[in-house]
Amino acid sequence: MEDTDGRAGLRRYARTIEDAPRILVLCTANQCRSPMAAALLARRLDEASVPALVRSAGLLPGGRPAWPEAEAVMAEWGLDLSTHESCQMLGLHVSGADLVLGMTREHVREAVALDPVAYDRSFTIKELARRGGVEPRGRRSLDAWLAALTANREVEELLGADPADDVEDPIGGPIAAFRDTADELEALVARIVRAGWGVG
């Protein structure tokens, strides 16, 4: 029987939104790296027709706008951070996320400290791009894929700081540093979307 009032379509849409992964992107102040990365990731997923709920937060108290240079550089990318207001990470943000992406190991450690169960789904953005590139998701569920990627990870790999895992904070630098950060983040989210969803 034909569904002339669109109810089947609405049910499909509701189910898609319900199944959409919730992705939390973290940095220190939530004024530069994490809002930039979240905006770039959300757009890439949207362009690939992958429904997802992407939000960002930071370790510091919230209520502040995006850093002016971050806003300006994202505008060059066609993304608007003018209404962004920083948000402090809470335990409920971490526990409610299907995937946590930190800009540095410190951000991942802080997320796992708030919710130890999140260990298997928390990565630096560089780490997930690297690990996912070696072992793409394929047909596995997101949970199963992320658990496989952390199966052989040692806790010590999240200690300290390491350029191999950390995205440098451009705050305090020239606008060219923000452009470099945006380029780096775009390349990383492209690798993550390709590994995790087979597109991009």
N, C-alpha and C positions, 0 to 999 in steps of 0.2 A: 504494500500500500504506500502510495506516495505521501511524503510528509510535506504538505503544502504550507504549513505555518512555520517551518524552519526549526521545530523543536529538536529534531535529530541533530541538526547542525549546532544548535546551542548546547546540547548535551556533549557533543564531541569537543566543542570549544572549552566547556567547563572541565571536562576530563583532561584535556591538554594542559590547561592552566594548573590544575590540581597536581598533575604529574611533572610539572616543570621543575627542574632542579633549582634549589635556592643556593645562590653563590654569594659568599661573604668575602669581600676584598679588604685587606687590612694594611694600614701603615701607622705611623706614629701620631700625627696630628689630624689625619683625615682631611688635609687641606691641599694635598698635591698628588703624591703617587697613587694612593688608593682611589680617589675619585677619577683621576685620569684613566687608570687601568680599568675601573668598573665601567666607565663610559665607553672605552674602546672595546671591551669584552662584550658589553650589552649590544653594541651596534653590530659587531661581527656575528654574534649569535642570531640577531634579528635578521641580518642580511642572508644568513644561511637557513632561515625559517626554523630555527631551533628555539622553542619557547623556553625561557629561563627568567628567573627573578634574581637580578643582580643588585646588591647594595654594598655600600662601603662603610667602614668605621675606623676608628683610631684608638690608640692607647690613652691619649690625653683627653681632658674634658672637652666637650663639644660646644657648639653654638657659634662657630666662626665660619666666615666665607672661605671659598677656595682661594689659594694664593694667587695674587693678580697675574703673575707670569703663567701659572698653570691654566688659569681661565683664558688668557690670551692665546696660548698655544693650542688649547683644545678648540678655540674658535677657529683657528687656522685649519683644524681637522674637520670643521663643520659640526662640532659638538659644543653644547651650551652648559657651562658650569656656573652661570651667573646666579642661579638660585640655590646653589649648593650650600648646605649648612653642615658643618662637621658634627659627627656623632661619636660619642665614646662607646667603645666595645663593651658589651655586657655579656654575662653568661648565656642569657637567652638568645642573643644573636648567634653565638657559636653553636649552642645546642640545636637551634632551629635551622642551621645551614647544612646542606648536603655536601658542600665543598667549601673549604676555607683556604683562601690564597693570601699569604702574607708577602709583603715586599722584602722582608728580611727574615732570617731565622728567629730573631727576637720576637717578631710579631707572631710567628707560629708557636713559639714557646709560650707566649702569654695567652694565646687562644687555648692551647692544650691545658694550661694551668687552670683556666676557668672551667674547662670541661674535658677531663682526661679521655673520655670516650671519643672525643673528636680527633684523637691522634691519627687514626686510619684515614681520615678525610681532610687533613690539614697539611699544606705544603707551602714552600715559597713558590712564587710564580715561576722562577727559574727552574726549581726542582721538578715541578710538574711538567713543564715543557720538556725537560731533559728526560725524565723517566717515561713520560707518555710517548715521546718520540721513539724510544726503544721498544716499548710494549703498548701499542695502540689498543684502544678499548674493544674494537670489533663489536660483537653482538652481546657482550656482557652488560649487565646492569651497571649503572654508575657506581653503586656501592661496591659491587664485586670487583670492578676495575681498580678503584682507588685502594681497596684492601690488598689487591695483588701487588700494586705498586709500592705499598709500604711493608709487604710481608718480610722482606730482607733488610729493611732499613733499621739501622742501629740508632738508639736514642741519642748517642753521642754525635750523630750527624746533624743534630739540631742545636748543638752547643756552639757558643762563640759566634763569630762573624766570619763570613767567607765570601769573597767576590764571586765565587762560582754560584752562590745561592742568593746573594743580596743585590737588590736594585738600589743604587746609590741615590741619596736624597739630594735633589738639585736646589733645594731652598737655600738662599744666600748666594747662589751663583748667577751668572748672566742668563738672559733668556735663551741663549744657545744651549745651555745645559738642560733647560726644560724641553727644548726641542729634541735633544739627544735622548732624554728620558722617554718622551712620547714615542720616538722611533723604536726604542728598545722594547717598550711595553707592547706596542702594536705587533712587533715581530713575535713576542712571546705569546700573546693571546691567539695569534694566528696558528702557532704550533699547537697550542692546547686545544683549540677548537677542531683542528684537523685530526689530532690524536684521539680526542674524546668523542667527536661526533662525525668524523669522516668527511668533513666539509671545510672549506676555507682555503 
